[in-house]
């Protein structure tokens, strides 16, 4: 019998192969960076590209050479569009505008989706009885929508369902 951490990796690898074979659109993975001031001059925040991922619900699965074989808990999502000018409508609108501006400065393609603030999930023994989004309990790989969610579902079932929706979306669900 395969140990549960190896089983977790196998399930994620199989999901990545299925997504790649179906040519499912991936998204950018970025890191929000607030540069230090240089000679007292403050520079604008930017997003640093880290590679490409598939967003599979609560998980981001690596899809590029930089990210392959790795997984993250989903963080924030930003669409790369013209950030426009500050309107001071609300704090949340200004935060979204600042993220869009940082993504533009990061040289992501217009219209792309950038996942940022994602938390790397080590695929090692820390999964055993862990408390994160991806965990192993009683030798069963499990996933939950957030680290604080009470309910976890088997990873195999979750990936089959979520990847199935990406590979074969319901009528009317795509552009």
DARA-V126788 format. One record per residue. N is the residue number from 1. RES is the residue in one small letter. PSI is psi in radians with two decimals (NA if undefined). Layout:
n: {N | N}
res: {RES | RES}
psi: {PSI | PSI}
This chain:
n: {1 | 2 | 3 | 4 | 5 | 6 | 7 | 8 | 9 | 10 | 11 | 12 | 13 | 14 | 15 | 16 | 17 | 18 | 19 | 20 | 21 | 22 | 23 | 24 | 25 | 26 | 27 | 28 | 29 | 30 | 31 | 32 | 33 | 34 | 35 | 36 | 37 | 38 | 39 | 40 | 41 | 42 | 43 | 44 | 45 | 46 | 47 | 48 | 49 | 50 | 51 | 52 | 53 | 54 | 55 | 56 | 57 | 58 | 59 | 60 | 61 | 62 | 63 | 64 | 65 | 66 | 67 | 68 | 69 | 70 | 71 | 72 | 73 | 74 | 75 | 76 | 77 | 78 | 79 | 80 | 81 | 82 | 83 | 84 | 85 | 86 | 87 | 88 | 89 | 90 | 91 | 92 | 93 | 94 | 95 | 96 | 97 | 98 | 99 | 100 | 101 | 102 | 103 | 104 | 105 | 106 | 107 | 108 | 109 | 110 | 111 | 112 | 113 | 114 | 115 | 116 | 117 | 118 | 119 | 120 | 121 | 122 | 123 | 124 | 125 | 126 | 127 | 128 | 129 | 130 | 131 | 132 | 133 | 134 | 135 | 136 | 137 | 138 | 139 | 140 | 141 | 142 | 143 | 144 | 145 | 146 | 147 | 148 | 149 | 150 | 151 | 152 | 153 | 154 | 155 | 156 | 157 | 158 | 159 | 160 | 161 | 162 | 163 | 164 | 165 | 166 | 167 | 168 | 169 | 170 | 171 | 172 | 173 | 174 | 175}
res: {x | x | x | x | x | x | x | x | x | x | x | x | x | x | x | x | x | x | x | x | x | x | x | x | x | x | x | x | x | x | x | x | x | x | x | x | x | x | x | x | x | x | x | x | x | x | x | x | x | x | x | x | x | x | x | x | x | x | x | x | x | x | x | x | x | x | x | x | x | x | x | x | x | x | x | x | x | x | x | x | x | x | x | x | x | x | x | x | x | x | x | x | x | x | x | x | x | x | x | x | x | x | x | x | x | x | x | x | x | x | x | x | x | x | x | x | x | x | x | x | x | x | x | x | x | x | x | x | x | x | x | x | x | x | x | x | x | x | x | x | x | x | x | x | x | x | x | x | x | x | x | x | x | x | x | x | x | x | x | x | x | x | x | x | x | x | x | x | x | x | x | x | x | x | x}
psi: {2.43 | 2.44 | 2.69 | -0.52 | -0.75 | -0.71 | -0.71 | -0.84 | -0.75 | -0.74 | -0.75 | -0.70 | -0.72 | -0.69 | -0.75 | -0.73 | -0.72 | -0.74 | -0.73 | -0.78 | -0.59 | 0.00 | 0.76 | 2.38 | 2.29 | 3.08 | 2.86 | 2.60 | 2.23 | 2.89 | 2.18 | 2.16 | 2.18 | 1.80 | 2.64 | 2.71 | 2.44 | 2.12 | 0.65 | 0.02 | 2.09 | 2.32 | 2.72 | 2.54 | 2.71 | 3.01 | 2.25 | 2.17 | 2.36 | -0.19 | -2.74 | 2.60 | 2.80 | 2.31 | 2.00 | 1.33 | -2.04 | -0.09 | 2.58 | 2.14 | 2.22 | 2.39 | -0.07 | 2.93 | -0.58 | -0.48 | -0.14 | 2.44 | 0.14 | 2.81 | 2.60 | 2.70 | 2.31 | 2.39 | -2.15 | 2.79 | 2.34 | 2.37 | 2.38 | 1.79 | 2.96 | 2.15 | -0.27 | -2.99 | 2.80 | 2.27 | -0.25 | 0.68 | -0.87 | 2.82 | -0.77 | -0.65 | -0.67 | -0.62 | -0.79 | -0.72 | -0.73 | -0.69 | -0.73 | -0.76 | -0.73 | -0.66 | -0.70 | -0.77 | -0.41 | 0.00 | 0.61 | 2.70 | 2.45 | 2.37 | -0.21 | 2.77 | 2.27 | 2.13 | 2.22 | 2.85 | 0.29 | 2.55 | 2.11 | 2.46 | 1.95 | 2.31 | 1.25 | -2.86 | -0.26 | -0.27 | -0.47 | 2.07 | 0.56 | 3.08 | 0.12 | -2.92 | -0.68 | 2.19 | 2.95 | 2.20 | 2.30 | 0.78 | 0.26 | 2.09 | 2.28 | 2.72 | 2.58 | 2.79 | -0.48 | 2.78 | -0.42 | -0.07 | 2.42 | -0.60 | 2.34 | 2.55 | 2.71 | 2.33 | -0.70 | -0.81 | -0.79 | -0.87 | -0.70 | -0.78 | -0.93 | -0.75 | -0.65 | -0.69 | -0.58 | -0.66 | -0.72 | 1.31 | 2.62 | 2.69 | 2.32 | -0.03 | -0.16 | 2.90 | NA}
